[in-house]
Amino acid sequence: MIKKTMPNYRMGGVLNTVNASLGPLINGNKQPVHGSIIHMNGNRCGLITSTVYEHFSTFTYLYTCNCLINMLNDYQPDWDIYPCRIEENPAIIGLDLDLRRFAPLKEMPHAIYISVYLNNPREDGFPQGEEFNKLGEIEDALVHSLKSKLDAQFVGRTISNGVRDFYFYAGDTLLHDKFISDVMIGFPDYRYDYGVKEDKTWELYFDYLFPDMHEFQRIQNRRVLRTLQQHGDLPDIERPIDHWIYFKQDAERERFREHIEKEKFTVTEVRTKEGAEEYPLVLQICRTDKTDEETIDRVVMELWILAQECNAYYDGWETVIVKEKEQSNPH
């Protein structure tokens, strides 16, 4: 499970409360960030990913100049959650994954956070009972106020150690304290903190809220599995599952192929993708497996790691929907 560190956000920033802190440190790595398409084709369902390279240390994006224009045209809110640990405490992070395609937005260089302290948390620090609904009401009110008055973008939330944190990015933060206070007046039973920090490169979003690539792949797997379940799939029944991997060089593809054939995968297609410059070499493989979450995560992550070792990238999987066990013919 991912472990997050939440360093003091006072350093170099401007805070409006006594005990407010948030923020990550940049990791300095160039990493592929995958966008996913869950598709249905007859009785088949699968995950296809597309790779966008983003330099996390300098945030030199190809689309920085036109990011806001592109976002207005193409942005589709894409919220999901994942478990982790913040410091030593269990946590759940929720974030808008689609923002990764457009961030950092140069028009929104300031990170705003609001920390709301739970009144009756469970022993593990998570909310319970009616407090779930109350936190939802607080969130809706904050999002509406900061969006309408500051044109702020709501990017994520965390829950850990009895505290719900809400995170926004904005351009002009003038009177943000008043707008937050006006909302929280409607919830007099709740104690809260808030703060603002200049964050031109959106470190908070990318390095604190955003999952690592392993957890990101698990999120995509869960989405496909939910789609399978919605169509009546029986996950405990084995069936052929196809996987796609893309390579730069033939030698790397052959090394991958030699390894997976030892794991009883069958190669179903070897081809070159026309027009692909960086990863033109395609390998499609297949093996019979179940579609329960544990099996899918294990298989996919093994292939994902092997692809990384071969300087390649894992592009997704697809399978048939199985709604009933095959009946043997009596003789």
Beta strands, then each sheet from edge to edge (+ up, - down):
strand 1: 3-4
strand 2: 14-15
strand 3: 30-41
strand 4: 44-55
strand 5: 79-86
strand 6: 89-96
strand 7: 110-117
strand 8: 153-160
strand 9: 163-170
strand 10: 192-198
strand 11: 239-247
strand 12: 266-272
strand 13: 281-289
strand 14: 313-320
sheet 1: 1+ 5+ 6- 8+ 9- 7+ 10- 2+
sheet 2: 3+ 4- 14+ 11- 13+ 12-
end
